[in-house]
Amino acid sequence: RKLHNGYIQINRYNIIELIDLANCYGDEQLFKHCKTFILTDLNEWSLFTYLPLITKYEINETYGKLFGLTINNILPKINNYLSKNQEKITKFLEWFSEHKSILKKEFEIKFD
């Protein structure tokens, strides 16, 4: 079943509504176009806009790109910030210590 029979422009401003509608009404073609748009538009700046949709709709096609963005963009910024703001290292480590049990449980990361 399709929600449209013509041209729909998918953009950052309507993607949330369109993918929700496509899912709700079972419009597989529109859902596919929304997934393709997210994958194509996914970058360092749009990451946190699309992440809830990626998680909600299990858009597994994005995981490779998410990994690359995390390794190449997110983690280097954290590293750079901490290396230039040494007084923040203590705060970061305190935060990390508080969340270590969650990281162990959720991600099975061993810190010992």
N, C-alpha and C positions, 0 to 999 in steps of 0.2 A: 504494500500500500504506500502510495506517495502522498506527501503533503503539498506537492507543487507539481506543476506540469511545464515548467519553463525555467527561466533564469533566476537563480538566487545568488547574490553576492555574499560570500562568507568572509567575515573580517573579525578583527579582535573585539569589536564592539558588539557583535551578535553571536559569536561562536557558542557562548554558554547557553543561550536560549535555543539556538538551532540544534545543538547536539542533544539537549534535554528533550526537545520536541521530537526529534528523530527517534530517540530511544523510546519515548512514551508512546508514540504512534506506530512504532515498528517500521519506519521508513529506512530501510537498509541502505538504499542508494544515498540518501542525504547523510546518514550516519557515516558511511564510507567517505564521502566528500569532507565531512567535518574532521574525521581522523586524519585524512590526507593534509588538510589545511593545518592542523595542529603540528603534524610532523614537519611540514615544510616551514612553518613560521616559528618553530621552537628554537629559541636561542637564549643567550644569557639574560636578556631583558624580559622575555616573555615567559621564562621558565616558571616563575612562581604564580603567574596568571593561569597557566595551563596545567600545572601540577595537580590541583584538585580534580580536574576533569580526567586527566590521565589515570589517576588513582581510582576515581569513581567508576569509570567505564573500562578499566583494565586495558588500556591502550598499549599493549605489550610491544608494538612496533617502535615505540619511542625509547625503550630502555637503553639501547645502544647509544642513542644521542644524549640521553640523560647522563649516562656514565661519562661520556666525553665532556659534557658541559661541567660536570662535577669535578673531574680530574683536571681539566684544562683551564677552567674559569673560576669556579667557586673556591676550591681548596687553595689555589695560589693566592687569591685575594686574602683569605684568612691568614695564610702564612706570611704574606707581605705585611699585613696589618700588625700582626703580633711581633714581627721582627723589628718594626719601626716604633712600636709602642710597648716597650718592655714592661712598663708598669701594669699593662693590661694582661700580661701573661698569667699573673696570679689570679686575676678574676676569671680568665678563661679556664684555668686549671680547676678553680673552685666549681665553676659551672660544669665542667667535664666530670669532675668527681661526683657531683650530685646526680648526673645522668648516666654514670658508668653502669649501674645495675640495669637500667633500661637498655643500654646498648648491648650489654651481655645477653640479656633475655631476648630482645627483639632481633638482634643481628648475629648472635652467637659469637661475639668477638671476645677473645680472651685477653685480659690485660695483665694477668699475673705472670 
